[in-house]
Amino acid sequence: MINHFGKGKNWLLTLIVFCLTMLIPAGCAEIRVQPIVDTATPVTPTETPVPSATPAPTNTVIWFPATPTTRPMRTPTPYPEINELPDTGGLILADNFSNESHWQTYRSALGNAVMSNNEMTLAIQKSNSTIASFSSLPQYGDYFLRLDVSLSLCTWNEDWYGIAFRVADSENQYRWLFNCMGQTRVDRFYRGRTYTIVDWDINGVVKPSAPQKFTIGIAAQGSELRFYANDKLLASTEDTIFTTGGYGLLASSAGYGPLTVSFSNFTLSEIY
């Protein structure tokens, strides 16, 4: 038993020495590490990104997004601030609305044309109608016409009032119209049909709605027609259909509200 134990102990020491010899290179020789990359293939170095202080967001938040630009409303046509009245001469005709034989007067279900207190008043009480009062005054072709307008009631934007001139008859005439929005329009009423010469436009002189007072002027000289309110030129055009004729006062309502307008101080002057 003692001999076998001794032999076993020597064998174990021999095994330990052998293992150490295999693990430690003799003389601590230099250890060479072979690369595992194939040296025949060139290696392209990659650049290491520099970290940013603030990482770029994946979804950019737009705090003030662009909004569509609203189309501006039409800019009103500027009217002249200077006096552009035509050169006029002596008085041709004057009427102060005191003689009912000079203008049509009536009362009807459609509306009334009444002369009183040196005024001609056209009134429509909520009926869908157009009324007129035509004059029997002498007719002329060229003149500067002046007329005072006093608007008492006018609420619906499509209701209008105005003056007819160079009137041949009830279906042939020029018309200068005003609506409850304060816009003006020039028409040729020819053979019972309306042809717009100058379409509705705001002017800065005639105010929307009522009550209000203003003075209108029409310079008719050959084919040239010019239109004034409170001595300010609002429109100018040319037309050759009617060269002479009479005069009329007009009012039209769509029936949604009453319309009352009065006219006074009708005059014609020579024009140069």
C-alpha positions in Angstrom: 0.0 0.0 0.0 2.8 2.4 0.8 4.7 1.7 -2.4 1.6 2.1 -4.6 0.8 5.4 -3.0 4.3 6.7 -3.7 4.2 5.7 -7.3 0.9 7.4 -7.8 2.2 10.6 -6.2 5.2 10.7 -8.6 3.0 10.1 -11.6 0.7 13.0 -10.6 3.7 15.4 -10.2 5.0 14.3 -13.6 1.7 15.1 -15.2 1.5 18.6 -13.7 5.0 19.4 -14.9 4.2 18.2 -18.4 1.1 20.4 -18.6 2.9 23.5 -17.4 5.6 22.8 -20.0 3.0 22.7 -22.8 1.2 25.8 -21.7 4.3 28.1 -21.2 6.4 28.5 -24.3 10.0 27.7 -23.8 12.2 30.8 -23.0 9.0 33.0 -23.0 9.1 33.2 -26.8 7.2 36.1 -28.5 3.6 35.3 -29.2 2.5 36.1 -32.8 -1.2 36.9 -33.4 -2.2 36.2 -37.0 -5.0 38.4 -38.4 -8.2 36.6 -39.4 -8.9 39.1 -42.2 -7.7 38.3 -45.7 -4.8 40.7 -46.3 -5.2 40.4 -50.1 -8.5 42.4 -49.9 -8.0 46.1 -49.1 -9.9 47.4 -46.2 -11.7 50.7 -46.5 -11.6 52.5 -43.2 -15.0 53.8 -41.9 -15.4 57.1 -40.3 -16.8 57.1 -36.9 -19.7 59.7 -36.7 -19.2 62.4 -34.2 -22.1 62.4 -31.8 -24.4 65.4 -32.0 -25.4 67.4 -28.9 -29.0 67.3 -30.1 -30.2 64.2 -32.0 -32.1 65.0 -35.2 -35.8 64.3 -34.7 -37.4 61.8 -36.9 -40.5 63.9 -37.3 -40.0 67.7 -37.5 -42.6 69.7 -35.6 -43.8 72.8 -37.5 -45.0 75.3 -34.9 -46.2 77.9 -37.3 -47.5 76.1 -40.4 -48.1 78.2 -43.5 -51.7 79.2 -44.1 -53.3 80.0 -47.4 -53.4 83.7 -48.2 -57.0 85.0 -48.3 -57.9 86.6 -51.6 -58.4 90.3 -50.9 -61.7 91.8 -51.7 -61.9 93.9 -54.8 -60.3 97.3 -54.1 -62.8 100.1 -54.7 -62.1 102.3 -57.7 -60.7 105.6 -56.4 -62.6 108.7 -57.3 -61.0 112.0 -58.0 -60.6 114.4 -55.1 -60.5 117.4 -57.4 -63.4 119.2 -59.1 -63.8 117.7 -62.5 -67.1 119.3 -63.5 -67.4 120.2 -67.1 -67.4 123.8 -68.4 -71.0 124.9 -68.4 -72.8 128.0 -69.6 -76.3 129.5 -69.0 -79.3 127.7 -67.6 -81.4 125.9 -70.2 -84.2 124.5 -68.1 -85.2 124.5 -64.4 -88.0 122.6 -62.6 -88.8 122.7 -58.9 -91.4 120.0 -58.9 -94.3 122.3 -58.2 -96.3 121.7 -61.4 -97.8 118.2 -61.7 -98.3 118.7 -65.4 -94.5 118.4 -65.9 -94.2 114.9 -64.4 -96.4 111.7 -64.1 -98.1 111.3 -60.8 -100.2 108.4 -59.6 -101.0 106.0 -56.8 -101.3 102.3 -57.4 -100.8 98.8 -55.9 -97.3 98.7 -57.3 -96.2 102.0 -55.9 -96.8 105.8 -55.8 -95.4 108.8 -57.6 -96.4 111.8 -55.6 -95.4 115.5 -56.0 -95.4 117.5 -52.8 -93.3 120.3 -51.2 -91.2 120.8 -54.4 -90.2 117.2 -54.5 -91.2 114.1 -56.6 -91.4 111.1 -54.3 -91.4 107.5 -55.5 -92.5 105.0 -52.9 -92.9 101.2 -53.0 -94.4 99.3 -50.1 -93.0 95.8 -50.1 -94.2 94.9 -53.6 -92.0 93.4 -56.3 -92.3 96.2 -58.8 -90.6 98.9 -60.8 -92.2 102.3 -61.1 -91.3 105.5 -63.0 -92.4 109.1 -63.5 -91.5 110.5 -67.0 -91.4 114.2 -67.7 -93.1 116.3 -70.4 -90.4 119.0 -70.2 -88.6 120.1 -73.4 -86.0 117.7 -74.7 -82.4 118.5 -75.4 -79.4 116.4 -76.6 -76.4 118.1 -74.9 -76.5 119.5 -71.4 -75.3 119.2 -67.9 -78.1 117.9 -65.7 -78.2 118.4 -62.0 -80.7 116.8 -59.5 -80.9 116.5 -55.8 -81.7 113.0 -54.3 -83.0 112.3 -50.9 -83.2 108.6 -49.9 -85.5 107.9 -47.0 -85.9 104.1 -47.1 -83.7 101.5 -48.9 -82.7 98.2 -47.2 -82.5 95.4 -49.7 -79.2 95.4 -51.6 -80.9 94.6 -54.9 -83.4 97.5 -54.7 -82.4 100.5 -56.8 -83.5 104.0 -57.9 -82.2 106.5 -60.4 -82.8 108.7 -63.4 -83.5 108.0 -67.1 -82.3 110.5 -69.7 -82.3 110.8 -73.4 -85.6 109.0 -73.2 -87.2 108.1 -76.5 -90.1 106.1 -74.9 -90.6 103.7 -72.0 -88.5 101.0 -73.7 -85.6 103.1 -75.1 -83.5 105.3 -72.8 -80.3 105.6 -70.8 -80.4 104.9 -67.1 -78.1 105.9 -64.2 -79.0 103.7 -61.3 -78.1 103.5 -57.5 -78.7 100.5 -55.3 -79.0 100.2 -51.5 -75.4 99.3 -51.2 -74.3 102.7 -52.6 -73.2 101.3 -55.9 -73.9 102.8 -59.3 -74.6 101.4 -62.7 -75.1 102.9 -66.2 -77.5 101.0 -68.6 -78.8 101.3 -72.1 -82.5 100.2 -72.0 -83.0 99.4 -75.7 -86.2 97.9 -77.1 -87.2 96.8 -73.7 -83.9 95.0 -72.9 -81.2 96.1 -70.5 -77.6 96.4 -71.7 -75.1 97.3 -69.0 -72.6 100.0 -70.1 -70.9 100.5 -66.7 -71.6 97.7 -64.2 -72.3 98.1 -60.5 -69.4 99.7 -58.7 -68.8 101.4 -55.3 -67.6 105.0 -55.4 -66.9 106.4 -52.0 -69.5 109.2 -52.3 -72.9 107.5 -52.2 -73.3 105.7 -48.8 -75.0 102.3 -48.3 -78.6 102.3 -47.1 -80.6 105.3 -45.9 -81.3 108.1 -45.0 -78.9 110.2 -47.0 -78.9 113.2 -49.4 -76.6 113.9 -52.4 -76.6 115.7 -55.7 -76.1 113.9 -59.0 -74.9 115.3 -62.3 -74.9 114.0 -65.9 -72.8 115.6 -68.6 -74.2 114.5 -72.0 -72.2 115.8 -74.9 -72.6 113.9 -78.2 -71.6 110.3 -77.6 -69.7 111.1 -74.4 -71.5 110.6 -71.1 -70.0 111.5 -67.7 -71.6 110.9 -64.3 -71.1 112.8 -61.1 -72.2 112.7 -57.4 -71.5 115.6 -55.1 -69.4 117.1 -58.0 -67.1 114.0 -58.1 -66.7 112.1 -61.3 -67.8 108.5 -60.8 -68.0 107.1 -64.3 -67.4 108.0 -67.9 -68.3 106.2 -71.1 -69.4 106.7 -74.7 -72.5 105.5 -76.5 -74.2 106.5 -79.7 -77.6 104.9 -79.6 -79.6 107.8 -78.2 -78.6 111.4 -79.0 -81.6 113.3 -77.6 -84.7 112.6 -75.5 -86.7 113.3 -72.3 -86.2 112.5 -68.6 -87.6 110.1 -66.1 -87.3 109.1 -62.4 -87.1 105.4 -61.5 -87.4 103.1 -58.5 -87.4 99.3 -58.3 -87.9 96.9 -55.3 -87.6 93.2 -55.0 -90.4 93.2 -52.4 -88.4 92.5 -49.3 -88.7 96.0 -47.8 -90.1 99.4 -48.6 -88.2 101.8 -50.8 -88.8 105.6 -50.7 -86.7 108.2 -52.6 -87.4 111.9 -53.5 -86.0 114.1 -56.2 -85.8 117.9 -56.3 -84.1 120.9 -58.0 -84.0 119.6 -61.6 -81.8 121.8 -63.9 -80.2 121.7 -67.3 -77.2 123.9 -68.2 -75.3 124.5 -71.4 -72.2 122.4 -71.8 -69.0 123.2 -73.7 
